[in-house]
Amino acid sequence: WLAHAARLGEQIVARTMKDETRGVFEDVDTLGNLILRTPKGRVSITAADVFF
C-alpha cells in the first residue's frame, strides 16, 4: 500500500479539531494510523485532514 501513497517521505500537515502537526509522512501502521516524523520524534495520528 505504501508504494502507492501520495507524498510518502515528504513534509505534510495533519490538522485535527484540537491541533496541527507538521512532519514527514513516514508510514501507516498496522492499525491504519498516519505516522509522521517531527522534530519531537515520531507521532501517530488516528484521524486528521491532511494537507500537502
Backbone as a chain_set.jsonl record, in Angstrom:
{"seq": "WLAHAARLGEQIVARTMKDETRGVFEDVDTLGNLILRTPKGRVSITAADVFF", "coords": {"N": [[0.819, -1.184, 0.0], [1.913, 1.262, 0.796], [3.653, 1.817, -1.296], [2.109, 3.098, -3.148], [1.273, 5.389, -1.942], [0.513, 8.82, -1.711], [2.816, 11.473, -1.429], [4.614, 10.241, 0.336], [7.401, 10.296, 2.43], [7.631, 13.0, 2.285], [7.137, 16.408, 3.463], [4.227, 17.097, 5.281], [1.029, 18.326, 6.484], [-1.013, 17.586, 9.189], [-4.165, 18.107, 10.277], [-6.254, 18.415, 13.041], [-9.267, 18.744, 15.052], [-8.274, 19.762, 17.388], [-5.505, 20.406, 17.124], [-2.568, 21.058, 15.052], [-0.279, 19.221, 13.191], [2.914, 19.115, 11.905], [5.046, 17.382, 9.755], [7.178, 14.778, 8.404], [5.776, 12.485, 6.247], [5.921, 9.305, 7.118], [5.01, 6.655, 7.48], [2.323, 4.21, 7.589], [0.734, 2.677, 10.157], [-0.037, -0.694, 11.423], [-2.608, -0.437, 12.344], [-3.686, 1.473, 10.794], [-3.038, 4.076, 11.349], [-1.652, 7.284, 10.692], [1.765, 7.941, 10.44], [3.963, 10.351, 11.397], [7.135, 11.915, 11.103], [8.504, 14.109, 13.261], [10.172, 17.06, 14.62], [10.121, 16.456, 17.316], [10.057, 13.743, 17.434], [8.596, 10.556, 16.428], [5.175, 10.639, 15.535], [1.94, 9.4, 16.019], [-1.057, 9.491, 14.293], [-4.456, 9.28, 14.441], [-6.805, 10.231, 13.115], [-7.299, 12.829, 10.78], [-7.388, 15.879, 8.843], [-5.494, 16.089, 5.963], [-2.902, 17.973, 4.559], [-0.94, 19.084, 1.804]], "CA": [[0.0, 0.0, 0.0], [2.764, 2.45, 0.875], [4.269, 2.094, -2.593], [1.181, 3.937, -3.903], [0.846, 6.507, -1.09], [0.928, 10.155, -2.141], [3.65, 12.299, -0.55], [5.444, 9.462, 1.253], [8.738, 10.864, 2.564], [7.575, 14.453, 2.126], [6.549, 17.214, 4.531], [2.784, 17.302, 5.187], [0.372, 18.874, 7.664], [-2.199, 16.842, 9.624], [-4.935, 19.042, 11.097], [-7.408, 17.884, 13.758], [-10.05, 19.794, 15.71], [-7.503, 20.286, 18.521], [-4.183, 20.938, 16.799], [-1.995, 20.857, 13.735], [1.029, 18.586, 13.296], [3.711, 19.152, 10.677], [6.125, 16.411, 9.776], [7.41, 13.986, 7.2], [4.941, 11.29, 6.155], [6.876, 8.211, 7.211], [4.454, 5.301, 7.469], [0.979, 3.94, 8.093], [0.939, 1.482, 10.987], [-0.954, -1.819, 11.194], [-3.963, -0.018, 12.706], [-4.112, 2.493, 9.848], [-2.663, 5.412, 11.815], [-0.624, 8.013, 9.97], [2.965, 8.155, 11.239], [4.754, 11.489, 10.951], [8.391, 12.179, 11.794], [8.555, 15.517, 13.618], [11.362, 17.364, 15.419], [9.959, 15.863, 18.651], [10.004, 12.289, 17.299], [7.5, 10.001, 15.626], [3.837, 10.919, 16.044], [0.883, 8.581, 15.441], [-2.28, 10.28, 14.159], [-5.568, 8.39, 14.114], [-7.692, 10.855, 12.128], [-6.983, 14.239, 10.555], [-7.373, 16.378, 7.478], [-4.089, 16.139, 5.574], [-2.603, 18.99, 3.549], [0.403, 18.949, 1.225]], "C": [[0.863, 1.249, 0.0], [3.429, 2.799, -0.454], [3.405, 3.028, -3.439], [0.735, 5.177, -3.127], [1.393, 7.833, -1.621], [1.738, 10.828, -1.043], [4.459, 11.531, 0.49], [6.858, 10.038, 1.249], [8.787, 12.374, 2.439], [6.908, 15.111, 3.325], [5.053, 17.382, 4.27], [2.286, 17.932, 6.485], [-0.862, 18.036, 7.945], [-2.944, 17.731, 10.614], [-6.141, 18.337, 11.706], [-8.184, 19.051, 14.35], [-9.234, 20.474, 16.812], [-6.19, 20.941, 18.13], [-3.771, 20.635, 15.367], [-0.599, 20.275, 13.93], [1.697, 18.606, 11.936], [4.83, 18.139, 10.805], [6.243, 15.694, 8.452], [6.557, 12.723, 7.283], [5.878, 10.098, 6.046], [6.255, 6.833, 7.01], [2.966, 5.349, 7.778], [1.121, 2.647, 8.879], [-0.131, 0.422, 10.726], [-2.396, -1.499, 11.564], [-4.5, 1.062, 11.768], [-3.801, 3.908, 10.274], [-1.56, 5.997, 10.942], [0.562, 8.226, 10.904], [3.761, 9.289, 10.605], [6.033, 11.563, 11.761], [8.476, 13.686, 11.993], [9.858, 15.788, 14.372], [11.309, 16.749, 16.826], [9.914, 14.341, 18.615], [8.839, 11.856, 16.428], [6.168, 10.235, 16.324], [2.844, 10.05, 15.284], [-0.408, 9.393, 15.44], [-3.389, 9.373, 13.648], [-6.46, 8.95, 13.014], [-7.352, 12.331, 12.01], [-7.266, 14.587, 9.102], [-5.904, 16.558, 7.128], [-3.918, 17.122, 4.422], [-1.164, 18.833, 3.089], [1.025, 20.307, 1.046]], "O": [[0.573, 2.2, -0.726], [3.734, 3.965, -0.704], [3.913, 3.681, -4.35], [-0.101, 5.937, -3.615], [2.576, 7.95, -1.939], [1.383, 10.758, 0.133], [4.944, 12.134, 1.446], [7.444, 10.244, 0.186], [9.865, 12.967, 2.481], [6.207, 14.46, 4.099], [4.652, 17.764, 3.171], [3.032, 18.052, 7.457], [-1.671, 17.799, 7.048], [-2.411, 18.068, 11.671], [-6.948, 17.739, 10.995], [-7.806, 20.209, 14.173], [-9.478, 21.636, 17.134], [-5.794, 21.934, 18.741], [-4.518, 20.043, 14.589], [0.177, 20.779, 14.742], [1.121, 18.17, 10.94], [5.485, 18.051, 11.844], [5.505, 15.967, 7.505], [6.613, 11.986, 8.268], [6.541, 9.899, 5.028], [6.885, 5.943, 6.439], [2.425, 6.382, 8.173], [1.572, 1.635, 8.341], [-1.023, 0.624, 9.902], [-3.313, -2.207, 11.147], [-5.634, 1.515, 11.923], [-4.251, 4.856, 9.63], [-0.651, 5.289, 10.51], [0.379, 8.65, 12.045], [4.177, 9.213, 9.449], [6.028, 11.305, 12.965], [8.515, 14.449, 11.028], [10.572, 14.85, 14.727], [12.35, 16.548, 17.451], [9.748, 13.708, 19.657], [8.185, 12.673, 15.781], [6.042, 10.057, 17.536], [2.894, 9.968, 14.057], [-0.808, 9.924, 16.476], [-3.285, 8.777, 12.575], [-6.831, 8.231, 12.086], [-7.141, 13.008, 13.016], [-7.37, 13.71, 8.245], [-5.147, 17.123, 7.917], [-4.674, 17.11, 3.451], [-0.28, 18.494, 3.875], [2.156, 20.41, 0.572]]}, "num_chains": 1, "name": "protein.A"}
